Amino acid sequence: MDHHCPWVNNCIGFSNYKFFLQFLAYSVLYCLYIATTVFSYFIKYWRGELPSVRSKFHVLFLLFVACMFFVSLVILFGYHCWLVSRNKTTLEAFCTPVFTSGPEKNGFNLGFIKNIQQVFGDNKKFWLIPIGSSPGDGHSFPMRSMNESQNPLLANEEPWEDNEDDSRDYPEGSSSLAVESET
């Protein structure tokens, strides 16, 4: 789950995050379209060229609402674009995810292009179309490659050191492991 959205009355997560982003993008474009088309009537109102008193209120109200929604949606859409670029959910932005090796705030960050592909899919021609194209099953997600000190498989390994005992002579064809295992 990413978050619960009261505007769509649903939880936003793996299966519908792409559609939520598309909803925000198309809503931003629609508000911009309304504001730009009503703006010419607002100019006529400002100059006193609109004949009806009722239309004056409607023009002002529509322009005001379109502009306010546009600003709000641009901020929300920009925030979610930033989250997608970092491959984070809203919850992960506020609380760092914890892995077996400990907390890692960039654990799922695969790079800008791969992060976008995690949400929108590999095929770019489906990015703007509202069809399911996100890869994966929603239960396991690719992680950023970790260096050896953070890798949980190598975390318990002791670092290699040069031992002074290795200076002894071993019979030909045997190794230090074979001699040490016999003792």
C-alpha positions as CSV (number, residue, x, y, z in Angstrom):
1,M,0.0,0.0,0.0
2,D,1.2,3.5,-0.8
3,H,-1.5,5.6,0.8
4,H,-5.3,6.0,1.1
5,C,-6.6,8.6,-1.3
6,P,-9.9,10.2,-0.3
7,W,-10.3,11.8,-3.8
8,V,-10.6,8.3,-5.4
9,N,-11.9,6.7,-2.2
10,N,-9.4,3.8,-2.5
11,C,-6.0,2.7,-1.3
12,I,-3.2,3.5,-3.8
13,G,-0.7,0.7,-4.1
14,F,1.1,-1.6,-6.6
15,S,-2.0,-2.5,-8.7
16,N,-3.3,1.1,-9.2
17,Y,-0.4,3.5,-8.7
18,K,0.1,4.0,-12.4
19,F,-3.6,4.9,-12.8
20,F,-3.4,7.3,-9.8
21,L,-0.4,9.1,-11.5
22,Q,-2.3,9.2,-14.8
23,F,-5.4,10.6,-12.9
24,L,-3.2,13.3,-11.5
25,A,-1.6,14.1,-14.8
26,Y,-4.8,14.2,-16.7
27,S,-6.5,16.3,-14.0
28,V,-3.6,18.8,-14.1
29,L,-4.0,19.1,-17.9
30,Y,-7.8,19.4,-17.6
31,C,-7.6,22.2,-15.0
32,L,-5.0,24.0,-17.2
33,Y,-7.4,23.6,-20.2
34,I,-10.3,25.0,-18.3
35,A,-8.3,27.9,-16.9
36,T,-6.9,28.9,-20.3
37,T,-10.3,28.7,-22.1
38,V,-12.1,30.7,-19.4
39,F,-9.4,33.3,-19.2
40,S,-10.6,35.0,-22.4
41,Y,-14.0,35.4,-20.8
42,F,-12.3,36.7,-17.6
43,I,-10.6,39.4,-19.7
44,K,-14.0,40.3,-21.2
45,Y,-15.5,40.5,-17.7
46,W,-12.6,42.7,-16.6
47,R,-13.2,45.1,-19.5
48,G,-17.0,45.1,-18.8
49,E,-17.9,43.4,-22.1
50,L,-19.9,40.5,-20.7
51,P,-23.7,41.2,-21.0
52,S,-25.1,39.0,-18.3
53,V,-24.5,39.4,-14.5
54,R,-24.9,35.7,-14.0
55,S,-22.2,34.8,-16.4
56,K,-19.8,37.1,-14.6
57,F,-20.1,35.0,-11.4
58,H,-19.7,31.8,-13.3
59,V,-16.6,32.9,-15.1
60,L,-15.0,34.2,-11.9
61,F,-15.9,31.0,-10.0
62,L,-14.8,28.6,-12.7
63,L,-11.5,30.4,-13.2
64,F,-10.8,30.5,-9.5
65,V,-11.7,26.9,-9.0
66,A,-9.6,25.7,-12.0
67,C,-6.6,27.7,-10.9
68,M,-6.8,26.5,-7.3
69,F,-7.2,22.9,-8.3
70,F,-4.4,23.3,-10.9
71,V,-1.9,24.6,-8.2
72,S,-2.9,21.9,-5.7
73,L,-2.7,19.1,-8.3
74,V,0.6,20.3,-9.7
75,I,2.1,20.1,-6.2
76,L,0.7,16.7,-5.6
77,F,1.7,15.4,-9.0
78,G,5.2,16.8,-8.7
79,Y,5.6,15.1,-5.3
80,H,4.5,11.7,-6.7
81,C,6.8,12.2,-9.7
82,W,9.7,12.7,-7.3
83,L,8.6,9.6,-5.4
84,V,8.6,7.6,-8.7
85,S,12.0,8.9,-9.6
86,R,13.3,7.5,-6.3
87,N,11.2,4.4,-6.4
88,K,9.6,5.1,-3.1
89,T,6.0,5.0,-1.8
90,T,4.5,7.7,0.3
91,L,4.9,5.6,3.4
92,E,8.6,5.0,2.6
93,A,9.2,8.7,2.2
94,F,8.1,9.2,5.8
95,C,9.5,6.0,7.4
96,T,12.7,4.4,6.1
97,P,12.2,0.7,5.2
98,V,14.1,-1.8,7.3
99,F,15.8,-4.8,5.6
100,T,17.7,-7.7,7.2
101,S,20.8,-5.6,7.0
102,G,19.1,-2.7,8.7
103,P,17.4,0.5,7.6
104,E,18.1,1.6,4.0
105,K,16.4,4.7,2.7
106,N,17.4,4.0,-1.0
107,G,16.9,0.2,-0.9
108,F,14.6,0.1,-3.9
109,N,16.2,2.9,-5.9
110,L,17.3,1.2,-9.2
111,G,18.1,4.4,-11.1
112,F,15.8,7.0,-12.7
113,I,14.7,5.0,-15.9
114,K,14.3,1.7,-14.1
115,N,12.4,3.4,-11.3
116,I,9.9,4.7,-13.9
117,Q,9.7,1.3,-15.5
118,Q,8.8,-0.2,-12.1
119,V,5.6,1.9,-12.2
120,F,4.8,2.3,-15.8
121,G,6.2,-0.9,-17.4
122,D,9.0,-1.6,-19.9
123,N,6.9,-0.6,-23.0
124,K,6.9,3.2,-23.4
125,K,3.9,3.2,-25.7
126,F,1.7,2.0,-22.8
127,W,2.9,4.7,-20.3
128,L,0.1,7.2,-21.1
129,I,-2.7,4.6,-21.7
130,P,-4.6,3.4,-18.6
131,I,-3.8,-0.3,-18.9
132,G,-2.0,-2.4,-16.4
133,S,1.7,-2.7,-17.5
134,S,3.6,-2.6,-14.2
135,P,6.1,-5.6,-14.0
136,G,6.1,-7.9,-11.1
137,D,3.5,-9.5,-8.8
138,G,3.3,-6.8,-6.1
139,H,4.8,-9.0,-3.4
140,S,8.5,-9.0,-4.3
141,F,10.4,-6.0,-5.7
142,P,13.9,-5.7,-7.1
143,M,16.4,-4.0,-4.8
144,R,19.4,-1.8,-5.5
145,S,22.6,-3.8,-5.4
146,M,24.4,-3.4,-2.1
147,N,28.1,-3.3,-1.5
148,E,29.7,-6.2,0.4
149,S,29.5,-4.5,3.8
150,Q,25.7,-4.1,3.5
151,N,25.0,-7.5,1.8
152,P,23.3,-9.7,4.3
153,L,24.9,-12.8,2.7
154,L,28.4,-11.5,3.4
155,A,27.7,-9.7,6.6
156,N,28.7,-12.6,8.8
157,E,31.9,-13.3,6.9
158,E,35.2,-12.4,8.6
159,P,37.5,-10.2,6.5
160,W,40.5,-12.0,5.1
161,E,43.7,-11.5,7.0
162,D,47.2,-12.6,6.4
163,N,48.1,-15.1,9.1
164,E,51.6,-15.5,10.3
165,D,51.0,-19.3,10.5
166,D,50.8,-19.5,6.7
167,S,54.6,-19.2,6.5
168,R,55.1,-22.9,7.3
169,D,56.0,-25.3,4.6
170,Y,53.3,-27.7,3.4
171,P,53.9,-30.9,1.5
172,E,53.6,-30.7,-2.2
173,G,50.0,-31.2,-3.4
174,S,48.4,-30.3,-0.1
175,S,46.9,-27.0,1.1
176,S,46.8,-25.2,4.4
177,L,43.1,-26.2,4.7
178,A,43.8,-29.9,4.4
179,V,46.6,-29.7,7.0
180,E,44.5,-27.6,9.4
181,S,41.5,-30.0,9.0
182,E,43.7,-32.9,10.1
183,T,44.8,-31.2,13.3
